[in-house]
Amino acid sequence: MALLFVVMTVILSIVYRTTYTHTQTQIAEQLDAGNAVVQNELESRMRYVGSTSRTITKDFNLIEQVVSRDANSIGAAIESYRGRAGANFSVVTDIKGKIIATTLKDMAMGESLPFGSFAEDNIAKTQNVYGLYKDHAYQVFIWPLYAPEPNQIAYLVMGYMLDDNLTKRLQKLTGLDISFIQPGKVFASSLPDAERELLSNANISFTSPNTWRTVTLDNIDYVTFIAPLPMSDGQTIQVLLQRSLTDALRDYKSLQLQLIATQVLSLLLAAIGAFFIASTITRPLRRMTEYVKRIAAGEYSEPLPLNSKGEIGILVQEFTHMQHEINEREASILHLAYHDALTNLPNRNDFQRRVQTHVESAKSNNGRVAVFVMDLDNFSDINVTLGHLSGDFLLRKVSERLVQECCEGDHIARLGGDEFAILISDFINVHDVIQRVTHYRNIFNRAFEVENISLTVNATFGVAIYPEHAENSGTLMQRAEVAMYIGKRKRMPYSIYNSSQDHHSVVRLALMSELKPAIEQDELVLYYQPKLDLATHTINAVECLVRWIHPVHGFISPNDFIPLAEQTGNIRLLTRWVINAAFAQNKKWRDEHKLNLTMSINISAVDLLDPHFLPYVESQLQHYDLPPQ
């Protein structure tokens, strides 16, 4: 009996320890998946707000009000947009970050906005930052306003508070307690007030983010996971995901009690017959111990292979029930991590995995893979006109039709906003790809009924094919999106990726940064195209043509670098360089060769809007003593 007692005690200890370790590991996996859900929610908000911003920043009435600096009118307009977008506040600042109008009463006009960077290299970029204001944490979006592009006149700012409502919604999605914190501060949390107070005073280490650890609060063990959200000043707001290890282990209390009861019963029965005990109790428990070890190792999909009755049978039932709950919980978390909550389609994470798998398979088998990226046309107008609920309803209807018309072997996903993606691999040539695009475009032949309104909706498809257009999955998806944007710009139903039309290359990015120094350091060259007077057979005029001979890339066409100058705001600097160089050459011809030639210089529409352009031309004419005729 003493030996049996020792064996049972060891078994109880092993069960408890393996249960503890397994539970801790399961919570850590749940925290990791929960973090993916949290980050996906924050990114979804960014994509959602981004689609709304495209409509707001093109509102001519708002732009006119900003130009006129009518604070009351601007305030009324941005308050309306704030309500539509569901933001907590909205602000308009000048390009230096000084407040022009705000929906927050405690923000004074002329103050610097406490969010984001307004450095020169960020002027034309949309910013997504995290910051603090009045002891609250915010996710803040900053967009440039143009009149027209690229003439930036202001910034539009919208802020979403990281509040308790957000943490509670994330808690429902993940089954975890979520908090937004900094050392000694809790900005928002799904925890009750008492536990929130403990959290604010807890000594939590932030030195190793994106890893899980066990923390004790008020004698209760929690498994925690910290993910940083970077702020513009270099600091971070921490997302703390946690689940009580103590509560999770409480579910096993009944099992432990049953094991103890089994031990006592076994000891009593041992007095009657050791053989009976060995055959009916010890052996099943040994098998159960092995099963628990497999659970600790993550093998919990196979049911416990025991048909025992009595206490052991009850224990088997409890383990089976526990196993079922774990499977359901993990399946739910996994589904949320890889599926879109609105349409229930696979999300970007899942689609990227599938594309990578198919590309790797195509590399091994000399196969081909095509990715379609589809974006609804004018979807933001539907959101603004009918509201986001109607927009969401339309997205669900579009996803239903895509699924209904999905060809065998194809994979469909929602990437975010009004973007969908389709993966195909069973095709022979580009003609087959075009036929498949046409097949999916036909779903828009029938109107969509939204709030008793028959809406005709169209979409633009971008197509990229492996290996013709990309050598890996990430580049393949990126170039499908580039093709889609080219199609939208050219108002085509679909566009197949063409590298000559891709203005998002690394070389182009380098040229954008090198153009201004090239102008300032006189690295450009002017060519003069003569105009012949057929009556006198003399040259009486020239047209000035600017060229860029790059030291690395050689000759660069004006069709490539002049649009870059317009997009980067350097077109005025380029025009003035051309005027100065042309006038200097004209002066030299007049003085040294007695040539009185008329000069033609091309200028941009941006120059015509510049109030300083005409005075500059007049000053250069006077400087070089040239007649304006």
LOKE-886115 format. One line per 5 residues: number of its first residue (from 0); their letters; for each residue x, y, z of C-alpha. Coordinates in steps of 0.02 Angstrom, whole numbers, plus 32768, in hexadecimal, padded with zeros to 4 digits. Example, Ala and Ser with C-alpha at 12.3 -4.5 7.8 and 13.67 -1.06 7.14 Angstrom:
2
0) AS) 8267:7F1F:8186; 82AC:7FCB:8165
! end
This chain:
629
0) MALLF) 8000:8000:8000; 8091:8076:8026; 80D5:805A:7F78; 8029:8078:7F2D; 8018:8118:7F91
5) VVMTV) 80BF:8156:7F51; 8092:812A:7E9E; 7FEA:8184:7EAA; 803C:821E:7EF6; 80BC:8223:7E6A
10) ILSIV) 8031:8212:7DEA; 7FD1:82A2:7E3A; 806E:830D:7E35; 8090:82E3:7D7F; 7FDB:8306:7D4F
15) YRTTY) 7FDF:83AD:7DAA; 8088:83DF:7D61; 805F:83AC:7CAF; 7FB5:83FE:7CBE; 8007:849D:7CFE
20) THTQT) 808A:849E:7C74; 800C:8474:7BED; 7F93:84FA:7C2A; 801F:8579:7C2F; 8056:854C:7B7F
25) QIAEQ) 7FA3:8550:7B3E; 7F87:85FD:7B87; 802B:8637:7B38; 7FF0:85F9:7A8E; 7F48:864E:7AAA
30) LDAGN) 7FA4:86EF:7AD6; 800B:86E5:7A37; 7F70:86CA:79CC; 7F15:8752:7A2F; 7FA2:87CC:7A08
35) AVVQN) 7F8C:87A5:794F; 7ED2:87CE:7961; 7EF9:8872:79BC; 7F77:88A9:7939; 7EFE:8876:78AF
40) ELESR) 7E74:88DF:78FF; 7EE6:8979:790B; 7F1E:8960:7856; 7E69:8948:7820; 7E3F:89EF:7870
45) MRYVG) 7ED0:8A3D:7810; 7E91:89F7:776A; 7DDE:8A27:7793; 7E0E:8ADA:77C0; 7E80:8AE1:7728
50) STSRT) 7DEF:8ABE:76B2; 7D88:8B46:7707; 7E17:8BC3:7700; 7E1F:8BB9:7643; 7D72:8C05:763A
55) ITKDF) 7D8C:8C86:76C4; 7E30:8CCB:767F; 7DDF:8CE5:75D5; 7D4E:8D4D:761D; 7D5E:8DF1:75BD
60) NLIEQ) 7CF2:8E4D:763D; 7D66:8E18:76CA; 7E00:8E4A:7664; 7DB4:8EF5:763F; 7D8F:8F0E:76F8
65) VVSRD) 7E40:8EDD:7728; 7E89:8F55:76A7; 7E1C:8FE1:76ED; 7E4A:8FAE:77A1; 7D92:8FB9:77D5
70) ANSIG) 7DA6:8F5D:787C; 7CEA:8F51:789F; 7CC0:8F08:77F4; 7D54:8E91:77FC; 7D21:8E5C:78AB
75) AAIES) 7C6F:8E36:7873; 7CAD:8DD3:77DC; 7D2B:8D69:783A; 7CAC:8D4A:78C6; 7C39:8CFF:7842
80) YRGRA) 7CC5:8C93:77FB; 7CFA:8C61:78AB; 7C4B:8C1F:78CD; 7C44:8BBF:782A; 7CEE:8B72:7845
85) GANFS) 7CC8:8B47:78FB; 7D62:8BA6:7939; 7D75:8BF5:79E5; 7DBA:8C97:79A2; 7DEA:8CED:7901
90) VVTDI) 7E67:8D7A:78E7; 7EA7:8DE2:7854; 7F57:8E2A:7863; 7FC8:8E8E:77F2; 805E:8E36:77A4
95) KGKII) 80C6:8E63:783E; 804F:8E06:78B1; 7FFB:8EA2:78FA; 7F41:8E8B:791E; 7EC7:8EE6:78A9
100) ATTLK) 7E25:8E94:78E3; 7DFA:8E08:795C; 7D66:8DAA:79A3; 7DBB:8DA4:7A4E; 7D90:8E3A:7AB9
105) DMAMG) 7E2F:8E2D:7B21; 7EA1:8E3C:7A89; 7ECB:8EF3:7A67; 7EE0:8F3C:79B9; 7F96:8F52:798A
110) ESLPF) 7FD3:8EC9:79FF; 8044:8E40:79BB; 7FEC:8D9B:79A4; 8032:8D1C:7A21; 802F:8C8E:79A1
115) GSFAE) 809C:8C5F:790F; 8132:8CA9:78B9; 8127:8D3D:7844; 81D7:8D30:7801; 81F0:8D5C:774A
120) DNIAK) 8205:8CA8:7716; 815A:8C7E:775E; 80F8:8D0E:7710; 80A9:8CA9:7684; 8093:8C08:76E4
125) TQNVY) 7FFF:8BC2:7741; 8032:8B9F:77F4; 7FEE:8B21:7871; 8032:8B44:791E; 800B:8B1C:79D2
130) GLYKD) 8012:8BA4:7A55; 7FD3:8BE9:7AFA; 7F64:8C7E:7B1D; 7F15:8CAD:7BC4; 7F46:8C04:7C10
135) HAYQV) 7EF0:8BA4:7B85; 7F40:8B39:7AFE; 7F0D:8B52:7A48; 7F27:8B05:799F; 7F3B:8B9E:7930
140) FIWPL) 7F32:8BAD:7872; 7F7D:8C45:781A; 7F5C:8C6A:7760; 7F9C:8CF8:76F4; 7F1E:8D6F:76A3
145) YAPEP) 7F48:8DB4:75F6; 7F05:8E46:7592; 7F23:8DF4:7519; 7FA6:8D69:7527; 8038:8D7B:7542
150) NQIAY) 8017:8E27:7591; 8002:8DF5:7645; 7FA2:8E73:76AE; 7F7B:8E18:7750; 7F68:8D73:77AD
155) LVMGY) 7EC8:8D19:77DA; 7ED7:8CB9:787E; 7E5F:8C39:78C8; 7E78:8BE2:796E; 7E2D:8B43:79B4
160) MLDDN) 7E3D:8B2A:7A6F; 7E82:8A85:7AA9; 7DF7:8A76:7B2B; 7D9C:89F4:7B92; 7D1C:89D5:7B07
165) LTKRL) 7DAA:89A0:7A93; 7DF8:892E:7B16; 7D51:88DC:7B3D; 7D30:88BE:7A84; 7DDD:8871:7A71
170) QKLTG) 7DB9:880A:7B0E; 7D1F:87C0:7AB9; 7D83:8797:7A1D; 7E18:8748:7A76; 7DD5:8709:7B1D
175) LDISF) 7E65:8768:7B70; 7E73:8801:7BE0; 7EBC:8892:7B7C; 7F0D:8930:7BC2; 7F67:89C7:7B77
180) IQPGK) 7FED:89FC:7BF3; 808F:8A55:7C18; 80F9:8A3E:7CB5; 808A:8A74:7D46; 7FF7:8AA2:7CD4
185) VFASS) 7F60:8A43:7C93; 7F0B:8AA2:7C05; 7E84:8A21:7BDF; 7E60:8971:7C16; 7DDD:88E8:7C13
190) LPDAE) 7E09:88BF:7CC8; 7D98:88EF:7D5C; 7DCA:898C:7DBB; 7E1D:892E:7E4B; 7E8C:88C7:7DD9
195) RELLS) 7EB0:8961:7D6F; 7EF2:89B9:7E0A; 7F63:8923:7E2F; 7FA1:8927:7D7B; 7FD0:89E0:7D86
200) NANIS) 803B:89BC:7E20; 8084:8919:7DE1; 813C:8908:7DBC; 8130:88CA:7D09; 81CD:88BF:7C9E
205) FTSPN) 81C3:890C:7BF0; 8273:88DC:7BBC; 8244:8844:7B53; 81A7:886B:7AEC; 814C:87EB:7A81
210) TWRTV) 8172:875F:7AFC; 8104:870F:7B7F; 812A:8704:7C38; 80D3:86DB:7CDC; 80A9:876D:7D50
215) TLDNI) 805E:8765:7E00; 7FDC:87E8:7E31; 7F8E:87DD:7EDE; 7FC3:8725:7EEF; 7F74:86F9:7E48
220) DYVTF) 7FE1:86BA:7DB9; 7FC5:8705:7D0D; 8016:86D7:7C67; 8037:877B:7C0C; 806F:87B6:7B61
225) IAPLP) 80AC:8866:7B3D; 80AD:88B2:7A8D; 80EE:8964:7A74; 8093:89EA:7A10; 8117:8A6B:79DA
230) MSDGQ) 80F8:8B23:79FD; 813E:8BB2:7994; 81B3:8BEC:7A22; 820C:8B44:7A2D; 81A8:8B04:7AC2
235) TIQVL) 8128:8A78:7ABA; 807A:8A4E:7AF6; 8074:8999:7B2B; 7FE6:8921:7AFF; 7FDA:88A8:7B92
240) LQRSL) 7F7D:8805:7B72; 7F62:8797:7C08; 7F01:8703:7C49; 7EF8:86C1:7CFA; 7F5A:8620:7D0A
245) TDALR) 7F08:8605:7DB2; 7E59:860C:7D65; 7E8C:8599:7CD8; 7ECC:8518:7D53; 7E2D:8526:7DB9
250) DYKSL) 7DD4:84BF:7D35; 7E45:842F:7D64; 7E1B:8435:7E1E; 7D8E:83B9:7E0A; 7E03:8345:7DAC
255) QLQLI) 7E83:8351:7E37; 7DFE:832C:7EB9; 7DC4:8297:7E55; 7E76:8259:7E49; 7E89:8269:7F06
260) ATQVL) 7DE5:820D:7F1F; 7E23:8187:7EA9; 7EC2:8179:7F0F; 7E63:8162:7FB2; 7DF0:80E3:7F62
265) SLLLA) 7E83:8088:7F19; 7ED8:807E:7FC2; 7E3C:8036:8011; 7E27:7FB8:7F87; 7EDF:7F8B:7F96
270) AIGAF) 7EB9:7F3C:803F; 7E41:7EC5:7FE8; 7EAA:7E9A:7F53; 7F4B:7EE4:7F0E; 7F32:7E88:7E6C
275) FIAST) 7E85:7ED4:7E55; 7ECA:7F80:7E75; 7F5B:7F66:7DFD; 7EE8:7F2D:7D72; 7E5E:7FAD:7D86
280) ITRPL) 7EAF:804C:7DC7; 7F6B:8057:7DB0; 7F6D:8026:7CFA; 7EE6:80A2:7CC0; 7F3A:812C:7D23
285) RRMTE) 7FE0:8106:7CD2; 7F8F:8114:7C27; 7F3A:81B4:7C5F; 7FE2:81FA:7C96; 802A:81D6:7BEA
290) YVKRI) 7F94:822C:7B9D; 7FAB:82C6:7C0B; 8061:82CE:7BD5; 8028:82CC:7B20; 7FB0:835A:7B4A
295) AAGEY) 8043:83BC:7B94; 80A0:839F:7AF1; 800C:83E4:7A8E; 7FC3:833E:7A53; 7F10:8351:7A8E
300) SEPLP) 7EAC:832E:79F2; 7EA6:8270:7A10; 7E24:823A:7A92; 7E59:81DE:7B2F; 7E58:8123:7B01
305) LNSKG) 7E04:80E5:7BA0; 7D5A:8098:7BBE; 7D65:8091:7C7B; 7CCF:80A3:7CED; 7CBA:80F0:7D98
310) EIGIL) 7D30:8179:7DD1; 7DAD:8158:7D45; 7D20:8162:7CC7; 7CEA:820B:7D10; 7D9E:8246:7D05
315) VQEFT) 7DA6:820F:7C50; 7D06:826F:7C2D; 7D4D:830C:7C7E; 7DED:82FD:7C1A; 7D88:82E3:7B7C
320) HMQHE) 7D1E:837C:7BA5; 7DBC:83E2:7BC7; 7E06:83A6:7B23; 7D6A:83D9:7AC4; 7D69:8488:7B10
325) INERE) 7E22:84A0:7AE9; 7E07:846C:7A34; 7D73:84E2:7A20; 7DCF:8574:7A71; 7E6B:855B:7A08
330) ASILH) 7E06:8546:7969; 7DAA:85E9:798F; 7E4B:8649:79AE; 7E9D:85FF:7913; 7E05:862C:78AB
335) LAYHD) 7E0A:86E1:78E8; 7EC4:86ED:78C3; 7EB1:86B4:780E; 7E00:86EA:77DD; 7DAA:8790:77C0
340) ALTNL) 7D27:87B4:7846; 7CB2:8810:77CF; 7CA7:8797:773C; 7CEC:86F7:778C; 7D62:86EA:76F7
345) PNRND) 7E1B:86C2:7712; 7E7B:8761:773C; 7F21:87A6:76FF; 7F86:8737:7776; 7F36:8698:7735
350) FQRRV) 7F41:86D1:767F; 7FFB:86F8:768F; 8019:8649:76D4; 7FBB:85FA:7643; 8017:8663:75C0
355) QTHVE) 80BF:8635:760D; 8091:857C:760D; 8058:8580:7557; 80F1:85E2:751E; 8167:8567:7574
360) SAKSN) 8109:84D7:7523; 8112:852D:7479; 81CE:8543:748E; 81E2:8487:74A9; 816D:8455:741A
365) NGRVA) 8192:84E0:739C; 80DE:8519:73B2; 808B:85C3:73AE; 8024:8625:742B; 7FB7:86C0:7412
370) VFVMD) 7F77:873A:7492; 7EE3:87AE:7473; 7ECB:8845:74E3; 7E1D:888E:74D2; 7DE7:8939:7512
375) LDNFS) 7D35:897C:750A; 7D22:8A1E:74A8; 7CE0:8AB7:7506; 7CBF:8A52:75A3; 7CE7:8AE6:7613
380) DINVT) 7C55:8B45:75C3; 7BDF:8ABA:75FD; 7C26:8AC2:76AD; 7C12:8B80:76B6; 7B66:8B83:7665
385) LGHLS) 7B10:8AEB:76B3; 7B7D:8AD0:774D; 7BFB:8A4C:777D; 7B76:89CC:77AD; 7B38:89CE:76FB
390) GDFLL) 7BEB:89C5:76BD; 7C0A:892C:772A; 7B68:88DD:76E9; 7BA5:88F7:7636; 7C4E:88A8:765F
395) RKVSE) 7BF6:880E:76A3; 7B8B:8801:7606; 7C25:8811:7596; 7C7E:8789:75FA; 7BE5:8716:75EC
400) RLVQE) 7BE5:8728:752E; 7CA0:870A:7525; 7C8D:866A:7589; 7BF9:8631:751E; 7C5C:864C:747E
405) CCEGD) 7D02:860C:74C2; 7D51:8590:744A; 7D93:84EC:748A; 7E43:84FE:74CB; 7E39:85BD:74DB
410) HIARL) 7E4E:8615:7583; 7DF3:86B5:75B2; 7E1E:872D:7640; 7DF4:87DA:767E; 7E94:8840:7694
415) GGDEF) 7E3E:88D0:76EF; 7DCF:8964:76C7; 7D80:8946:761D; 7E12:88DC:75DD; 7DFF:8823:75B5
420) AILIS) 7E7F:87A8:756F; 7E72:8709:7507; 7EF9:8685:74F2; 7EF8:8611:745A; 7F75:858F:7421
425) DFINV) 7F1E:8521:739E; 7F40:8586:7300; 7FAE:8573:7267; 7FC3:8621:721F; 7F91:86D7:7236
430) HDVIQ) 7EF3:86BB:71D0; 7EB7:8641:7255; 7EDB:86C4:72DB; 7E77:8749:727E; 7DE5:86D0:726D
435) RVTHY) 7DEA:86B0:7329; 7DED:876D:734D; 7D57:8782:72D9; 7CFE:86F6:7335; 7D10:874E:73DC
440) RNIFN) 7CE6:87FA:7393; 7C3F:87B4:7358; 7C01:87B1:740D; 7BEC:886D:73FC; 7B78:885F:7366
445) RAFEV) 7AE5:8853:73DE; 7ABE:88E6:7451; 7ACA:88D8:750E; 7A33:8901:757A; 7A69:896E:760D
450) ENISL) 79E2:89C0:767A; 7962:89AD:75ED; 79D9:8A05:7576; 7A17:89AA:74DB; 7AD1:89CF:74D0
455) TVNAT) 7B3A:89AE:7437; 7BE7:8986:7477; 7C85:896D:7413; 7D33:8934:7443; 7DE3:8942:7401
460) FGVAI) 7E52:88A7:73FA; 7F10:88A7:7403; 7F69:8809:73C5; 8019:87CA:73E7; 805D:8721:73B1
465) YPEHA) 80EA:86B7:73F6; 8171:86A7:73B5; 815B:872C:732D; 813F:87BE:73A5; 818C:8788:744B
470) ENSGT) 81FE:8706:7497; 81AD:86FB:7542; 8101:8705:7592; 8117:87B0:75E4; 814C:8805:7542
475) LMQRA) 80C3:87AA:74E2; 803B:87F3:7552; 808B:88A0:7551; 8090:88A4:7493; 7FDD:8868:7484
480) EVAMY) 7FAC:8900:74EE; 8018:8971:7480; 7FBE:892E:73E7; 7F17:894E:743B; 7F44:8A04:745F
485) IGKRK) 7F80:8A1A:73AB; 7ED9:89D6:7370; 7E7B:8A50:73DF; 7EE4:8AE1:73A3; 7EC4:8AB3:72EC
490) RMPYS) 7E0D:8A84:730F; 7E24:89D4:72CB; 7DBF:893D:7309; 7E60:88DD:7326; 7F1A:88F8:7314
495) IYNSS) 7FA6:8878:7305; 8049:88AC:7358; 80C4:8903:72E6; 816D:8936:732D; 8176:89CD:72B9
500) QDHHS) 80DA:8A14:730C; 8112:89ED:73BD; 813A:8A94:740E; 8159:8A42:74B6; 8207:89FC:7490
505) VVRLA) 82A1:8A12:74FC; 82F6:8A75:7470; 8266:8AF0:746A; 826D:8B04:7526; 8328:8B2B:7519
510) LMSEL) 830B:8BA8:748C; 8288:8C02:74F6; 830B:8C24:757B; 8397:8C4E:74FF; 8335:8CC8:7491
515) KPAIE) 833D:8D5F:7504; 83FC:8D52:7520; 8411:8D3C:7464; 83B4:8DE0:7444; 840F:8E3E:74CC
520) QDELV) 84BB:8DFF:7492; 849D:8E26:73D8; 84A1:8D70:73A3; 8417:8D8D:7322; 8437:8DC0:726C
525) LYYQP) 83D3:8E32:71F8; 83C3:8E06:7140; 8382:8E86:70C3; 8313:8E4D:7034; 831E:8ECF:6FA8
530) KLDLA) 8288:8F11:6F47; 82A9:8F39:6E90; 8251:8FC7:6E34; 822C:8F79:6D89; 8217:9021:6D39
535) THTIN) 82C4:9064:6D68; 831B:8FBC:6D85; 835B:8FFD:6E2B; 8349:8FC0:6EDD; 82E3:903E:6F3E
540) AVECL) 82B0:8FDF:6FDB; 82DC:8F4B:704A; 827D:8EDC:70C2; 82D5:8EB2:7166; 82D6:8DF9:7191
545) VRWIH) 8319:8DBF:723B; 8375:8D1A:7248; 83BF:8CB7:72D9; 845D:8C51:72BC; 8468:8BEB:735D
550) PVHGF) 8518:8BB4:7392; 84D9:8B02:73B4; 843A:8AE9:734E; 8470:8B4F:72B7; 83EE:8BAB:724F
555) ISPND) 8349:8BBF:72AA; 82B2:8BF0:7241; 8252:8C8F:726F; 81B8:8C20:7271; 8205:8BCB:7309
560) FIPLA) 8250:8C58:7370; 81D8:8CE9:734D; 8143:8C8A:739B; 81B7:8C66:742E; 81D8:8D20:743F
565) EQTGN) 811E:8D44:7440; 80FA:8CBB:74BF; 8186:8CED:7536; 8163:8DA9:752C; 8208:8DCD:74D2
570) IRLLT) 81B8:8E07:742E; 81C7:8EBE:7460; 8280:8EA9:7486; 8297:8E4F:73DE; 823A:8ED9:737E
575) RWVIN) 82A4:8F61:73CD; 8344:8F03:73A3; 830C:8EF5:72EC; 82DF:8FAE:72E4; 8385:8FE3:7330
580) AAFAQ) 83EC:8F70:72BE; 838A:8FA1:7222; 8396:905D:7245; 8452:904D:7266; 846A:8FF4:71BF
585) NKKWR) 83FF:9074:7164; 8466:9100:71AF; 8507:90AA:7176; 84C4:9094:70C3; 8493:914C:70BB
590) DEHKL) 8538:918D:70FF; 85B2:9117:70A8; 8559:90E8:7005; 84DA:9174:6FEE; 844D:90F4:6FE6
595) NLTMS) 83A1:9135:7015; 833E:9095:7027; 8291:907D:706F; 8290:8FFA:70F9; 8202:8F82:7127
600) INISA) 8203:8F37:71D6; 8185:8EB4:7210; 813C:8ED4:72BC; 80C8:8E70:732D; 8017:8E9B:7361
605) VDLLD) 805E:8EA0:7411; 80CA:8F34:73DE; 8031:8F93:73A1; 7FE5:8F83:744E; 8084:8FC6:74A1
610) PHFLP) 806D:9081:74CC; 812A:9097:74CC; 8144:9050:741D; 8127:90EF:73B7; 8194:915D:7429
615) YVESQ) 821F:90DB:7419; 8217:90DE:735A; 821A:919C:735B; 82B1:919F:73D0; 8311:9125:7360
620) LQHYD) 82E9:918B:72C4; 832E:9225:731C; 83C6:91C5:735D; 83F8:918A:72B0; 83BC:922A:7259
625) LPPQ) 8348:91CB:71E3; 82AB:920F:718F; 820C:91B4:71C4; 81C8:91AD:7111
! end
